[in-house]
């Protein structure tokens, strides 16, 4: 199996590349060459820039499938398709469940948001609609050779978003934990390795269509997620509800949502499970993230409370 990955050195792309190589696939990476230069020695790297439209490196070669993990706006996807033409068998696009907006219990056949074509500026209001436009363009070009994987929140080693990592680290440190959300809030996170295995299974089975990638297998609450992280670390933290003020926690708080957005964490992955989506236990994901985070020295995450902010929040609780 010859697989071209558009972006294969960070988090999701890196894990897909690792998994594909372990399975014996012939992998080629396309990217700017700025990250992960020490990864995957011997794997061909084609250098280009999706932002500037530099796809010259894709002028030659053919692949059984392309996995697009770095396409966010229609121009990026359109130029990639123009460059590749008919020299790829299947186009698998890693999309997002943001295509549904906040629709309760959205499944793959739920109507998506309207596509955005008036701007390519990515923001909270445009991210989902831009992904919709990308999906539409790929389907129009490749038809039954188009596959869309729509992950929710992704967790695992090498996470560069740090949402799940925040809670793993915080639970591992134990003590009083400031919880700026309701403990009964539903949460869904998919292990990045389960996501990678699904991507490769869909390619191998030549499955068209869309697939929601969610986890874990059984529904969990925010409190249960923190408990799983604590179990992985062998700690007994004490979560405490705290109010959130804009001036106290200006950053986006990982995994915490207001009640009207809880439906975002109640989406079915039944179709993906039937197609081969595996379910790594949440405690295992947490343990592996903890080991990775400690090995890299626990650098600042840039999400959630800083230690000072948490102390202030707990003092005012």
C-alpha positions in Angstrom: 0.0 0.0 0.0 1.5 3.3 -1.1 0.2 6.2 1.1 0.9 9.9 0.7 0.4 12.0 3.9 -0.1 15.7 3.5 1.4 16.7 6.8 2.8 13.7 8.7 5.1 15.0 11.4 2.8 16.4 14.1 0.3 14.6 16.4 -2.4 13.1 14.1 -0.3 13.0 11.0 2.7 11.7 12.9 0.6 8.9 14.5 -0.9 7.9 11.1 2.6 7.8 9.6 3.9 5.6 12.5 1.0 3.2 12.3 1.2 2.9 8.5 4.9 2.2 8.6 4.4 -0.4 11.4 1.8 -2.0 9.1 4.3 -2.2 6.3 2.9 0.5 4.1 5.1 2.5 1.7 4.7 6.1 3.1 5.6 9.4 1.5 5.3 12.7 3.5 4.5 16.1 2.1 5.1 19.2 4.1 7.2 22.3 4.7 10.1 20.4 6.3 10.1 22.6 9.4 9.0 20.0 12.0 9.9 16.4 12.8 13.0 16.5 10.7 14.5 13.7 12.8 11.4 11.5 12.4 11.1 8.5 10.1 14.6 8.2 8.6 14.4 6.7 5.1 10.9 7.9 4.5 10.6 10.1 1.3 9.8 13.7 2.1 8.4 16.0 -0.5 8.8 19.7 0.4 6.1 22.2 -0.4 3.9 24.9 1.2 0.2 24.6 1.2 -0.2 28.3 2.3 1.6 29.6 -0.7 0.3 27.0 -3.1 3.7 25.3 -3.7 2.8 21.8 -4.8 5.6 21.3 -7.3 7.0 18.4 -5.4 3.8 16.4 -6.1 4.2 16.6 -9.9 5.5 13.1 -10.1 4.6 9.8 -8.4 1.4 7.9 -7.7 -0.2 6.5 -4.6 -3.0 4.2 -3.6 -4.3 6.8 -1.2 -3.6 10.3 0.0 -4.4 11.2 3.7 -4.9 14.9 4.1 -4.4 16.0 7.7 -3.4 19.5 7.0 -6.2 20.9 4.8 -8.3 23.5 6.4 -9.5 25.8 3.6 -10.8 25.0 0.1 -7.8 26.6 -1.7 -5.4 24.2 0.0 -7.5 21.2 -0.9 -8.2 22.4 -4.4 -4.5 22.9 -5.2 -3.6 19.5 -3.8 -6.2 17.8 -6.0 -5.1 19.8 -9.0 -1.5 18.7 -8.4 -2.4 15.0 -7.8 -5.1 14.6 -10.4 -5.8 10.9 -11.1 -2.5 9.7 -9.6 -4.1 8.8 -6.3 -6.7 6.1 -5.7 -8.5 7.4 -2.7 -8.6 10.8 -1.1 -9.1 10.5 2.7 -9.7 13.9 4.3 -9.4 14.3 8.1 -12.2 16.7 8.7 -13.9 17.7 11.9 -17.2 17.3 13.8 -17.3 21.1 13.7 -19.1 20.5 10.4 -22.2 19.8 12.4 -22.1 22.9 14.6 -23.7 22.2 18.0 -26.4 19.9 16.5 -27.5 17.4 19.3 -26.4 13.8 18.8 -25.2 14.5 15.2 -24.5 11.4 13.1 -22.8 11.2 9.7 -26.1 11.8 7.9 -27.0 14.9 10.0 -27.2 18.0 7.8 -23.9 20.0 8.0 -23.4 23.7 8.3 -23.5 25.7 5.1 -20.1 25.8 3.4 -18.0 28.9 3.7 -16.5 30.3 0.5 -16.5 34.0 1.2 -13.4 33.9 3.4 -10.5 31.6 4.2 -9.8 33.2 7.6 -10.1 30.4 10.2 -12.0 31.3 13.4 -14.6 29.9 15.7 -17.4 30.7 13.3 -15.6 29.7 10.1 -13.6 26.6 11.0 -16.6 24.2 10.6 -18.0 25.8 7.4 -14.6 25.8 5.8 -14.2 22.1 6.5 -17.6 21.6 4.9 -16.5 23.4 1.8 -13.3 21.2 1.7 -15.4 18.0 2.0 -17.8 19.2 -0.8 -14.9 19.9 -3.2 -13.2 16.5 -2.5 -16.5 14.7 -3.0 -17.2 16.6 -6.3 -13.7 15.6 -7.6 -13.3 12.0 -6.3 -16.9 10.8 -5.8 -16.8 7.2 -4.4 -13.1 7.5 -3.9 -13.6 10.2 -1.3 -13.5 9.3 2.5 -14.1 11.7 5.4 -13.0 11.0 8.9 -14.6 13.5 11.4 -12.8 13.4 14.8 -14.0 15.1 17.9 -11.4 15.9 20.5 -8.3 13.9 19.9 -6.0 12.7 22.8 -2.8 10.9 23.0 1.0 11.3 23.0 2.4 14.2 21.0 -0.8 16.2 21.4 -0.1 19.8 20.3 -3.6 21.0 21.5 -3.1 19.9 25.1 -6.7 19.7 26.1 -6.6 16.2 27.5 -3.0 16.6 28.5 -4.0 19.4 30.9 -6.3 17.1 32.9 -3.8 14.3 32.8 -1.1 16.5 34.2 -3.3 18.2 36.7 -4.7 14.9 38.1 -1.2 13.5 38.4 -0.2 16.4 40.6 -3.1 15.6 42.9 -4.5 17.9 45.6 -7.4 20.3 45.2 -8.3 20.8 41.5 -10.2 23.8 40.3 -13.0 22.6 38.1 -14.6 25.5 36.2 -17.4 23.3 34.9 -20.1 20.9 36.0 -18.8 17.4 36.9 -21.7 15.7 35.1 -20.9 17.3 31.8 -20.4 14.6 29.1 -17.0 14.4 27.5 -15.8 12.5 24.4 -12.1 12.1 23.4 -10.7 9.7 20.9 -7.3 8.2 21.3 -5.1 9.3 18.4 -3.9 5.7 17.8 -7.5 4.5 17.4 -8.0 7.3 14.9 -4.9 6.3 13.0 -6.0 2.7 12.8 -9.4 3.7 11.6 -7.9 5.9 8.8 -5.8 3.0 7.6 -8.7 0.5 7.8 -10.9 2.7 5.7 -8.2 3.0 3.1 -7.5 -0.8 3.0 -11.3 -1.5 2.8 -11.8 1.2 0.2 -14.7 2.6 2.1 -16.3 5.9 0.9 -18.4 8.3 2.9 -18.1 10.0 6.3 -17.2 8.5 9.7 -17.4 10.1 13.1 -14.3 9.2 15.2 -15.3 9.5 18.9 -14.3 7.8 22.1 -14.1 6.3 24.6 -16.4 3.3 23.9 -18.7 4.1 26.9 -20.0 7.6 27.7 -18.1 9.4 30.4 -18.5 12.6 32.3 -15.9 15.3 33.1 -15.6 14.0 36.6 -15.1 10.4 35.3 -12.5 11.6 32.9 -10.5 13.3 35.7 -10.9 10.1 37.8 -9.5 8.1 34.9 -6.5 10.4 34.7 -6.0 10.1 38.5 -6.2 6.3 38.3 -3.5 6.3 35.6 -1.2 8.4 37.9 -2.1 6.7 41.2 -3.3 9.9 42.8 -6.4 11.0 44.6 -7.2 14.5 43.6 -10.0 16.6 45.0 -11.9 18.5 42.3 -13.7 21.6 43.5 -16.2 23.7 41.5 -15.0 27.2 40.9 -16.5 30.2 39.1 -14.7 31.3 36.0 -14.1 35.0 35.4 -12.8 36.3 32.1 -10.0 38.1 33.8 -8.9 35.0 35.9 -8.8 32.4 33.1 -8.6 34.2 29.7 -7.6 31.2 27.8 -9.9 28.6 26.3 -10.5 26.0 29.1 -9.9 22.5 27.9 -12.9 20.2 27.5 -15.2 22.4 29.6 -18.4 23.6 27.8 -21.6 25.4 28.8 -24.6 23.2 29.0 -26.0 24.4 25.7 -22.9 22.9 24.0 -23.0 19.5 25.7 -24.5 17.9 22.6 -21.1 18.3 21.0 -20.0 15.5 23.3 -22.9 13.2 22.6 -22.2 12.1 19.1 -22.4 8.6 17.8 -19.4 6.7 16.5 -21.4 3.6 15.6 -20.6 3.7 11.9 -16.9 4.1 12.5 -17.0 1.3 15.1 -18.6 -1.0 12.5 -15.9 0.0 10.1 -13.1 -0.8 12.5 -12.7 2.0 15.0 -11.0 0.5 18.1 -11.5 1.8 21.6 -8.4 2.2 23.8 -9.4 2.4 27.5 -9.4 6.0 28.8 -7.0 5.0 31.6 -4.5 3.6 29.1 -4.7 6.8 27.0 -4.1 8.8 30.2 -1.2 6.7 31.3 0.5 7.0 27.9 0.0 10.7 27.8 1.4 11.0 31.3 4.5 9.1 30.4 5.1 11.2 27.3 4.5 14.5 29.1 6.9 13.6 31.9 9.5 12.4 29.4 9.4 15.8 27.7 9.7 17.7 31.0 6.1 19.0 31.3 6.6 22.2 29.4 3.9 25.0 29.7 0.7 24.0 28.0 -0.9 27.4 27.3 -4.4 26.1 28.2 -6.4 25.9 31.4 -5.3 27.5 34.6 -1.7 28.4 35.5 -0.7 27.4 39.0 -1.2 31.0 40.1 -4.7 31.3 38.5 -5.8 28.0 40.0 -4.7 29.1 43.5 -6.7 32.3 43.1 -9.7 30.4 41.8 -9.7 28.0 44.7 -9.3 30.8 47.2 -12.4 32.4 45.8 -14.4 29.2 45.6 
